[in-house]
């Protein structure tokens, strides 16, 4: 029989081993996201901005933002639901549903591409490429769940390397007003091909299990939540485009470039958290919730200092033609982005440990706040008022998530 001090020593070694693994996964995920973000934010979008007029670039950003809403709502929602529900499928010995749901969602995305075609008077070639991109991206966004289910973040890193290289190569070839969706199609297609070859994604059946109805109901609720959240992520483009046109969208998107790039980097960290929360032995607690969010707030404070020091310089370097119009809004737009990141870091534990209705309620409150503040401040103060509306709405969302977390745990 082991002595107490031996048991204590074994416990410490186990904790140390797990901490090292989690820390390593965070570092790998951040590196993967940095590579992917560099390709899109430092290569692809500046190249598109340089080759297109300010108005055309603003239209591109608006269409691309709506396309991202579609892929996040369908593929991203399926990804998270797979992580949340996987343990239940394993316990009941079921396999299926998810590839079928993903295929149905991809069909919806084709219809959405047709809507964008008519709404923005895109050329038939642009619309076709956009539809193909949406289908591929939905499949890819869902399929990356397998990396997190296996906690195989090194493989996710190499997937991002492959996708990023494809993005950069495609941008050099297709960065034109008509062919720009091909850049995203090639980039996401390379990522999907990597997932297809390295995970069980392609081997899962297109079949329906007895859990299908319950999973579909949960998915629809989460899709509604995701829809609100992602519409508001791109609310700047959808609200500003009809009021201020493509140039207004270009200026605000350029002003918030630094903060939104950081947000893209931070998303995989939330994914790592949800991957660990999806494990059977995970137990939520108020102390852990406070620790995770305290660390994220400390990191974001450092990030805001970096914004103040470096964001104007980077923005001028990458978007010289748009910098003068964007400069007055850089600090406020990045503050809004930082508060949004804090909310995204708080959400995974709330999503795993609480009813999904709480997340939907939070997003509805966020959406209503955003529309109210924008309605109050945009007409009289223009882009400056919109920056303050974004700050206020993201603060409401963050405080709501913190309140739910501390009450429920």
C-alpha positions as CSV (number, residue, x, y, z in Angstrom):
1,X,0.0,0.0,0.0
2,X,1.3,3.4,-0.9
3,X,2.2,5.9,1.8
4,X,0.4,9.3,1.9
5,X,3.4,11.2,0.8
6,X,3.8,8.9,-2.2
7,X,0.2,9.5,-3.2
8,X,0.7,13.3,-2.8
9,X,3.8,13.1,-5.0
10,X,2.0,11.1,-7.7
11,X,-0.8,13.6,-7.6
12,X,1.6,16.5,-8.0
13,X,3.3,14.8,-11.0
14,X,-0.1,14.1,-12.6
15,X,-1.1,17.8,-12.2
16,X,2.2,19.0,-13.5
17,X,2.0,16.7,-16.5
18,X,-1.6,17.9,-17.3
19,X,-0.6,21.5,-16.8
20,X,2.3,21.1,-19.2
21,X,0.1,19.5,-21.8
22,X,-2.6,22.2,-21.6
23,X,0.0,24.9,-21.8
24,X,1.6,23.3,-24.8
25,X,-1.8,23.0,-26.5
26,X,-2.4,26.7,-25.9
27,X,0.9,27.6,-27.3
28,X,0.4,25.4,-30.4
29,X,-3.1,26.8,-30.9
30,X,-1.9,30.4,-30.7
31,X,0.9,29.7,-33.2
32,X,-1.5,28.0,-35.6
33,X,-3.8,31.0,-35.3
34,X,-1.0,33.5,-35.8
35,X,0.0,31.8,-39.0
36,X,-3.6,31.7,-40.3
37,X,-4.2,35.3,-39.2
38,X,-0.9,36.4,-40.9
39,X,-2.0,34.9,-44.2
40,X,-5.4,36.5,-44.2
41,X,-4.9,39.8,-42.4
42,X,-1.4,40.6,-43.4
43,X,-1.3,39.2,-46.9
44,X,-4.8,38.6,-48.4
45,X,-6.8,41.6,-47.2
46,X,-4.1,44.2,-47.7
47,X,-3.5,42.9,-51.2
48,X,-7.2,43.0,-52.0
49,X,-7.3,46.6,-50.6
50,X,-4.4,47.6,-52.8
51,X,-5.9,46.2,-56.0
52,X,-9.5,47.3,-55.5
53,X,-11.0,50.8,-55.1
54,X,-12.1,51.9,-51.7
55,X,-15.8,51.4,-52.6
56,X,-15.3,48.0,-54.2
57,X,-13.1,46.9,-51.2
58,X,-15.9,47.9,-48.8
59,X,-18.4,45.9,-50.8
60,X,-16.1,42.9,-50.8
61,X,-15.7,43.2,-47.0
62,X,-19.5,43.3,-46.6
63,X,-20.1,40.2,-48.8
64,X,-17.2,38.4,-47.1
65,X,-18.6,39.3,-43.7
66,X,-22.0,37.9,-44.5
67,X,-20.4,34.8,-46.0
68,X,-18.5,34.3,-42.7
69,X,-21.8,34.6,-40.8
70,X,-23.1,31.7,-42.9
71,X,-20.1,29.5,-42.3
72,X,-19.9,30.3,-38.6
73,X,-23.6,29.7,-38.2
74,X,-23.6,26.3,-40.0
75,X,-20.1,24.8,-39.9
76,X,-19.0,26.6,-36.7
77,X,-22.2,25.6,-34.9
78,X,-21.9,22.0,-35.9
79,X,-18.3,22.0,-34.7
80,X,-19.3,23.1,-31.2
81,X,-22.3,20.9,-31.0
82,X,-20.2,17.9,-32.0
83,X,-17.8,18.7,-29.1
84,X,-20.7,19.1,-26.6
85,X,-22.6,16.0,-27.7
86,X,-19.8,13.6,-28.6
87,X,-19.7,12.0,-25.1
88,X,-23.4,11.3,-25.3
89,X,-23.0,9.6,-28.7
90,X,-20.1,7.5,-27.3
91,X,-22.0,6.5,-24.2
92,X,-24.9,5.2,-26.4
93,X,-22.7,3.7,-29.0
94,X,-24.1,5.9,-31.8
95,X,-22.2,7.2,-34.9
96,X,-23.8,9.4,-37.5
97,X,-26.0,12.5,-37.8
98,X,-23.3,15.1,-38.0
99,X,-22.1,14.6,-41.6
100,X,-25.7,14.5,-42.7
101,X,-26.5,17.7,-40.9
102,X,-23.4,19.3,-42.4
103,X,-24.4,18.2,-45.9
104,X,-27.9,19.7,-45.4
105,X,-26.3,23.0,-44.1
106,X,-24.1,23.2,-47.1
107,X,-27.2,23.1,-49.3
108,X,-28.6,26.0,-47.4
109,X,-25.3,27.9,-48.0
110,X,-25.8,27.6,-51.7
111,X,-29.2,29.3,-51.4
112,X,-27.6,32.0,-49.3
113,X,-24.9,32.6,-52.1
114,X,-27.8,33.1,-54.5
115,X,-29.3,35.7,-52.2
116,X,-25.9,37.6,-52.0
117,X,-25.7,37.4,-55.8
118,X,-28.9,39.3,-56.2
119,X,-28.4,41.6,-53.2
120,X,-25.0,42.9,-54.3
121,X,-25.4,42.5,-58.1
122,X,-22.4,40.2,-58.3
123,X,-21.3,38.8,-61.6
124,X,-22.4,35.1,-62.3
125,X,-18.7,34.0,-62.0
126,X,-18.3,35.7,-58.6
127,X,-21.5,34.2,-57.3
128,X,-20.5,30.7,-58.5
129,X,-17.2,31.0,-56.8
130,X,-18.8,32.4,-53.6
131,X,-21.3,29.5,-53.5
132,X,-18.4,26.9,-53.9
133,X,-16.5,28.7,-51.1
134,X,-19.4,28.6,-48.7
135,X,-19.9,24.8,-49.2
136,X,-16.2,24.0,-48.8
137,X,-15.9,26.4,-45.8
138,X,-18.9,24.9,-44.0
139,X,-17.4,21.4,-44.4
140,X,-14.0,22.6,-43.2
141,X,-15.3,24.5,-40.2
142,X,-17.2,21.5,-38.9
143,X,-14.5,18.9,-39.7
144,X,-11.8,20.7,-37.6
145,X,-13.8,19.5,-34.5
146,X,-12.0,16.2,-34.9
147,X,-8.7,17.8,-34.0
148,X,-10.2,19.0,-30.7
149,X,-12.0,15.8,-30.0
150,X,-8.6,14.0,-30.2
151,X,-6.8,17.0,-28.5
152,X,-4.4,16.8,-31.4
153,X,-3.5,20.4,-31.7
154,X,-0.2,19.7,-33.5
155,X,-2.2,18.3,-36.4
156,X,-4.4,21.4,-36.3
157,X,-1.2,23.5,-36.6
158,X,-0.1,21.8,-39.8
159,X,-3.6,22.1,-41.2
160,X,-3.4,25.9,-40.6
161,X,0.0,26.0,-42.3
162,X,-1.4,24.2,-45.4
163,X,-4.4,26.5,-45.5
164,X,-2.3,29.6,-45.0
165,X,0.1,28.7,-47.8
166,X,-2.8,28.1,-50.1
167,X,-4.4,31.5,-49.1
168,X,-1.2,33.4,-49.9
169,X,-0.6,31.7,-53.3
170,X,-4.3,32.2,-54.3
171,X,-4.2,35.9,-53.3
172,X,-1.4,36.5,-55.8
173,X,-3.5,35.0,-58.6
174,X,-7.1,35.9,-57.8
175,X,-7.1,39.2,-56.0
176,X,-9.4,41.0,-58.5
177,X,-12.9,42.5,-58.2
178,X,-14.5,39.4,-59.9
179,X,-12.3,36.5,-58.8
180,X,-11.7,37.3,-55.1
181,X,-13.9,34.4,-53.8
182,X,-11.4,32.0,-55.4
183,X,-8.8,33.2,-52.8
184,X,-11.0,31.9,-50.0
185,X,-12.1,28.8,-51.9
186,X,-8.5,27.7,-52.4
187,X,-7.5,28.5,-48.9
188,X,-10.4,26.7,-47.2
189,X,-10.2,23.9,-49.7
190,X,-6.6,23.2,-48.8
191,X,-7.6,23.0,-45.1
192,X,-10.5,20.7,-45.9
193,X,-8.3,18.4,-47.9
194,X,-5.9,18.1,-45.0
195,X,-8.7,17.3,-42.5
196,X,-10.1,14.8,-45.0
197,X,-6.8,12.9,-45.2
198,X,-5.9,13.0,-41.5
199,X,-9.1,12.5,-39.5
200,X,-12.1,10.1,-39.5
201,X,-14.3,12.9,-40.9
202,X,-14.7,11.3,-44.4
203,X,-15.2,7.8,-42.9
204,X,-18.2,8.7,-40.7
205,X,-21.5,7.6,-42.3
206,X,-24.2,9.8,-43.8
207,X,-26.7,8.2,-41.6
208,X,-29.4,9.1,-39.0
209,X,-29.3,7.8,-35.5
210,X,-32.0,7.8,-32.7
211,X,-30.3,11.0,-31.4
212,X,-30.8,12.9,-34.6
213,X,-33.9,14.9,-33.5
214,X,-32.5,16.0,-30.2
215,X,-29.2,16.9,-31.8
216,X,-30.9,18.9,-34.6
217,X,-33.0,20.8,-32.0
218,X,-29.9,21.7,-30.0
219,X,-28.1,22.7,-33.2
220,X,-31.0,25.0,-34.3
221,X,-30.9,26.7,-31.0
222,X,-27.1,27.2,-31.1
223,X,-27.3,28.3,-34.7
224,X,-29.8,31.0,-33.7
225,X,-27.3,32.0,-31.0
226,X,-24.4,32.0,-33.4
227,X,-26.4,33.9,-36.0
228,X,-27.0,36.8,-33.6
229,X,-23.4,36.8,-32.4
230,X,-21.9,36.7,-35.9
231,X,-24.3,39.2,-37.4
232,X,-23.1,41.5,-34.7
233,X,-19.5,40.6,-35.4
234,X,-20.0,42.0,-38.8
235,X,-22.6,44.6,-37.8
236,X,-20.2,47.3,-38.7
237,X,-20.4,46.3,-42.3
238,X,-24.1,45.6,-42.4
239,X,-25.2,48.8,-40.6
240,X,-22.6,51.1,-42.2
241,X,-22.9,49.9,-45.8
242,X,-26.4,51.1,-46.5
243,X,-25.8,54.4,-44.6
244,X,-22.2,55.4,-45.4
245,X,-21.5,53.1,-48.4
246,X,-18.4,51.0,-49.1
247,X,-16.0,53.7,-48.1
248,X,-17.4,53.9,-44.5
249,X,-17.1,50.1,-44.2
250,X,-13.5,50.3,-45.5
251,X,-12.5,53.0,-42.9
252,X,-14.1,51.2,-39.9
253,X,-12.8,47.8,-40.9
254,X,-9.3,49.3,-41.3
255,X,-9.5,51.1,-38.0
256,X,-10.5,47.8,-36.2
257,X,-8.0,45.6,-38.1
258,X,-5.5,45.3,-35.3
259,X,-8.1,44.3,-32.7
260,X,-10.1,41.9,-34.9
261,X,-6.8,40.2,-35.9
262,X,-6.1,39.6,-32.3
263,X,-9.7,38.2,-31.9
264,X,-9.0,35.7,-34.7
265,X,-5.8,34.7,-32.9
266,X,-7.8,34.2,-29.6
267,X,-10.6,32.1,-31.1
268,X,-8.6,28.9,-31.1
269,X,-7.8,29.4,-27.4
270,X,-11.5,29.3,-26.7
271,X,-11.6,26.2,-28.9
272,X,-8.9,24.6,-26.7
273,X,-10.9,25.4,-23.6
274,X,-14.1,23.9,-25.1
275,X,-12.1,20.8,-26.2
276,X,-11.0,20.2,-22.6
277,X,-14.5,21.1,-21.3
278,X,-15.9,18.4,-23.7
279,X,-14.0,15.7,-21.8
280,X,-16.0,13.4,-19.6
281,X,-14.0,14.2,-16.5
282,X,-14.4,18.0,-16.7
283,X,-16.0,19.7,-13.7
284,X,-16.9,23.4,-13.8
285,X,-16.4,25.6,-10.8
286,X,-16.7,29.3,-9.9
287,X,-13.0,29.3,-9.0
288,X,-12.0,28.0,-12.5
289,X,-14.4,30.4,-14.2
290,X,-12.9,33.4,-12.3
291,X,-9.3,32.1,-13.1
292,X,-9.9,31.7,-16.8
293,X,-11.6,35.1,-17.2
294,X,-9.1,36.9,-14.9
295,X,-6.2,35.7,-17.0
296,X,-8.0,36.7,-20.2
297,X,-8.7,40.2,-18.9
298,X,-5.0,40.6,-17.9
299,X,-3.9,39.5,-21.3
300,X,-6.3,42.0,-22.9
301,X,-5.0,44.8,-20.8
302,X,-1.6,44.1,-22.3
303,X,-3.1,43.9,-25.7
304,X,-4.8,47.4,-25.3
305,X,-1.4,48.8,-24.4
306,X,0.0,47.3,-27.6
307,X,-2.9,48.8,-29.6
308,X,-2.1,52.2,-28.2
309,X,1.6,51.8,-29.1
310,X,1.6,49.9,-32.4
311,X,-1.9,49.8,-34.0
312,X,-1.5,53.2,-35.9
313,X,1.9,52.2,-37.2
314,X,0.7,48.8,-38.5
315,X,-2.4,50.2,-40.0
316,X,-0.5,52.8,-41.9
317,X,2.0,50.2,-43.1
318,X,-0.6,47.7,-44.4
319,X,-3.4,50.1,-45.5
320,X,-1.7,53.3,-46.7
321,X,-4.5,54.3,-48.9
322,X,-7.2,54.0,-46.2
323,X,-5.2,55.1,-43.1
324,X,-6.1,58.8,-43.1
325,X,-9.9,58.0,-43.1
326,X,-9.5,55.3,-40.4
327,X,-7.0,57.0,-38.1
328,X,-9.5,58.9,-35.8
329,X,-11.3,55.7,-34.9
330,X,-8.4,53.2,-34.4
331,X,-8.2,53.3,-30.6
332,X,-11.9,53.2,-29.9
333,X,-12.5,50.4,-32.6
334,X,-9.8,48.3,-31.0
335,X,-11.2,48.8,-27.5
336,X,-14.5,47.4,-28.8
337,X,-12.7,44.5,-30.3
338,X,-10.9,43.8,-27.0
339,X,-14.1,43.7,-25.0
340,X,-15.6,41.3,-27.6
341,X,-12.6,39.0,-27.2
342,X,-13.1,38.9,-23.4
343,X,-16.7,37.8,-24.0
344,X,-15.6,35.1,-26.4
345,X,-13.2,33.8,-23.8
346,X,-16.0,33.7,-21.2
347,X,-18.5,31.9,-23.4
348,X,-17.1,28.3,-23.7
349,X,-17.6,27.4,-20.0
350,X,-21.0,29.0,-19.9
351,X,-21.9,27.1,-23.1
352,X,-20.7,23.7,-21.7
353,X,-22.0,24.0,-18.1
354,X,-25.3,26.0,-18.6
355,X,-28.4,25.5,-20.7
356,X,-27.9,26.7,-24.3
357,X,-30.9,29.0,-23.8
358,X,-28.7,31.2,-21.5
359,X,-26.3,31.7,-24.4
360,X,-29.2,32.6,-26.7
361,X,-30.5,35.0,-24.2
362,X,-27.1,36.7,-23.8
363,X,-26.8,37.0,-27.6
364,X,-30.3,38.5,-27.9
365,X,-29.5,41.0,-25.2
366,X,-26.2,41.8,-27.1
367,X,-28.0,42.3,-30.4
368,X,-30.7,44.5,-28.9
369,X,-28.1,46.6,-27.2
370,X,-26.0,47.0,-30.4
371,X,-29.0,48.1,-32.5
372,X,-30.2,50.5,-29.8
373,X,-26.9,52.2,-29.2
374,X,-26.2,52.4,-33.0
375,X,-29.6,53.9,-33.6
376,X,-29.0,56.5,-30.9
377,X,-25.4,57.5,-31.8
378,X,-24.7,56.7,-35.4
379,X,-26.9,59.4,-37.0
380,X,-25.5,62.2,-35.0
381,X,-21.9,61.2,-34.5
382,X,-21.2,59.0,-37.6
383,X,-18.3,56.5,-37.3
384,X,-17.3,57.9,-33.9
385,X,-20.8,57.2,-32.5
386,X,-20.7,53.7,-34.0
387,X,-17.4,53.0,-32.2
388,X,-19.0,54.0,-28.9
389,X,-22.1,51.9,-29.7
390,X,-19.9,48.8,-30.3
391,X,-18.0,49.4,-27.0
392,X,-21.3,49.7,-25.0
393,X,-22.9,46.6,-26.6
394,X,-19.9,44.4,-26.1
395,X,-19.7,45.6,-22.5
396,X,-23.3,44.5,-22.0
397,X,-22.6,41.1,-23.4
398,X,-19.5,40.6,-21.3
399,X,-21.2,41.6,-18.0
400,X,-24.1,39.3,-18.9
401,X,-21.8,36.3,-19.4
402,X,-19.9,37.0,-16.2
403,X,-23.2,37.3,-14.3
404,X,-24.5,34.0,-15.6
405,X,-21.2,32.3,-14.9
406,X,-20.9,33.4,-11.3
407,X,-24.5,32.7,-10.5
408,X,-24.6,29.2,-12.2
409,X,-21.3,27.8,-10.9
